[in-house]
Amino acid sequence: MKRLAVALGALALAAPAADISTSSKTTFTKDVAPILYSRCAECHRPGEVAPMSLLTYKDARPWAKAIREKVLDRSMPPWLADPRYGHFENDRRLSQKEISTLVAWADGGALQGDDADLPPLPKFEQGWTLGKPDMVFSLLEEIDVPAGGVIPYRYYTVPTNFTEDRWVQAAEIRPGNRSVVHHIIVFIQEPTSTEPAAQAASNREGRGPKLAGWAPGEQPKVFPPGTAKLVKAGSKFIFQMHYTPNGGAAKDRSYIGLHFARDAAPRKALTGTATNATFVIPAGAPNHEVRSSWTAKEDVRILDLMPHMHKRGKDFTYTVVYPDGRSEIILSVPKYDFNWQLLYRPQEPLILPKGSKIECVAHFDNSPNNRYNPDPAKEVRWGPQTWEEMMIGWFDYVVN
C-alpha cells in the first residue's frame, strides 16, 4: 500500500466470500504476509501514520475481520479514480486474487502457518517512504502552535545554499508533528525573485514555483525518469504551513527530503493549475457546479494530476479538449474525499498539442446531507481554511 493507507483493497466488483476449502489452506506466513509486505507495510509499520503495524502475525491477527471488511468494500487502499477513464502507473487497487486471499484468510480463522514460509521483512529507511534522501531541509527552528484559535497560513524561508543548479527527481515532505499540521507546500523562490515570500508562494499561475506538497493521503512527489524540478543556485525554499490547533499547545519542525536526478540533462518539470477562485456556493446547495480551465501555450506532456477541494467537495473531472474539437476525460474522481489528497500519474504518455485545453468540473455538496459540511446554512466562497472552499486542478507537465 501507499502512504497513509489503513492499507487494503479497491476493485470494481465485489469479491465473493471464500469457500471453506480455500480458507482452511490460507495462512499468514505463506499467503497473507507477501501481500501485506508489498502493499501495506509502507504505512503499516512502527513510526508511520497508519494506526497499527501489520508486519507480524501478532500485529495482523487482531485486525483480520477489519482487513476483510476493508478489502471487500474497497475503501482501502484509498484509490478514488473511476477505472473507466485512464490508466495510472501508481494505481493502488488490489488485484482480485489479493482480495480473495485476504478474505479467505479471515474466513478460515486467520491461521498463522509455518514460519519457514514467511518471506523476509521488507527493508525501509526509518522515517522515510522513498528511502534515505540526498539532502534534508528543515524549518530553521521549532514552531509554537497554540492550543486553540484560527491560525492563518504561515510562511517560513529556508535557504538552500546551493552554489549550482540542482535537479530534484523526487521530494518527500514529512510533518514534524502530524497532530497539528494540516498541510505543507514547499515552493521555490528563485534568487532573481523580488516578491515577498507569501506572495510568491500563493502564486497560482500555470508555471508556479511549487516543488512538492503534503496533505492527508498525499504521496511524495516523484517525477518520471528523465524529468525533474529545477532548483537554481541561490534559491530558497518557502514552507507554506497550515496549522490546526488540537486543544493542546504543541511544537512542530517539519522538513523535506530531496532526491537528486541522476540524468545528465533532465527535462524541466513545471506545475500548472486549472483554478477557479471566484465561485459562490449557495447555502444548502447539494450539487453546485464550478468550472475552471487551462490552455496549453505549447505542446506539453502531462506527468500527473491532483484535484483539490475541501470538505464540501463531491466530485472532480479533468477533460482535455483538443484543437480539433475532440474531447477526452483523462481523470474522473466520482467520490472525492478530502481526507485522501491523491495524485494520479498517467501510465501512458499524455500529450497535449498546443492550444489544447484542460477543462475541470467540480461539484460541491453544501447541504445538510453532507456529514462533513461545517455549516450548510452559509454560502461558501474561496478561502484557505477547511470551512471555506477551494477548486484547484493541479497538474505537473513538461514542454514536449
Steps between C-alpha positions, in 0.01 A plus 500: 500500500595856467527768764234573760308184409329280750610296214283269303277457204319674219352341189182547309329165571428351840714203595302190592537355847770236500390136506601283794748288303691810386476675837638206695817496287571873517761605755668822604855384443450355152217700347421818692841633604620544139196720430534704818874545450470622142175695525454615859823508698608834360249661737411214731828486688632660819547875477275554199154652476282189488332418832655155528791295372437197279854365484453192717232241557458633853445847358256399227294225665275732710413695186401205280128584491567870445738416215229283345246783519735757351601288202140408426362853512801633308558784744863399539741569356349836412474531125230736378540500121223358284662201321309579181721800429875474467761261630739610773839358586450561875160329512459373856224248440555142609460225245203269529736221602645711783153588625384139489809387690447749782131412523582128503749550781247683719222251421726205575585608852800721420750217533869570561665227292856371493772752586714348227257646243537856631674732250769739624376821656505790254781748550409862555702806585366604840305823472470502120274352234733547203816395679786709632505838322808668358435816701256612771374853567317577825326806635773705661344473846215336686165669441266558794143401416238633745237280658209674328386766260524544125853511366551663159748348260856558613799530270854409598810553288772236492815573296633221282853642479529334160800633312392326181170405340352176636241271344251336739374161384286438809402687816344371821355737757470378858294689758684532828178474700216336309247582769508874419623516139211526257710536186836616371600635161863570420560762231819605325593866524759562233786742572370753248157516666416823682154386615433465873494136605125487560421660164737270313363191669138587433566541127262266316608572145560218255871485569496561870804423712357205693752225582290255702216478747376292791140453609299205632546215256735687267789299365858623471573685179681273254572612146538250213851404391654771288295779660564703814434832673769762456621678814735776391815590687425744779131406521311483828220270605180656629307269735129581498378357831135454589462416868178385666496514884386186678433628851853485631803718441742327263824543312589412143811489288407355163750413228544388140734236357631537145617234257708649221474389138773273368432597139752730336238729347147437631200676354358776717179407682254787536188541711169627370149543632149536370364714782175682575518736800188707428222249568217540750334182627144577619393392846348152495594429137543123458677492163648839413717497187826693464715503185858597424738462206860530383625530141831359379709771337731237348509123460516343845503160667299458821690324779238484774162635612372590847155650565458709813189611686399518866226333703214584267679350200286234336657405165766626260563434131785596267413512128738586217354684201741468207547764227300287255200509734538147628457461876620233742450446873845437645403472868169463678472495879129427560524490880753758607630458856676791669685256726683345204681757289605256231721559200447310174786427259392398146646167398531593133639831371224760503591749226310826461568692177527877516155652541358205691291590800471324835146552624423413861150457639436462873183462703454604861249376756412783736186329625419352843535154340878550487610379843836677461338836422613761755185713457237436230317821595778720359603576145861407433778677311868443432714498813800328658327348803324166482157651570552707184555344158747467216477375144842415357590257226872455566724333241869469416623501143800542271521693176495225242 
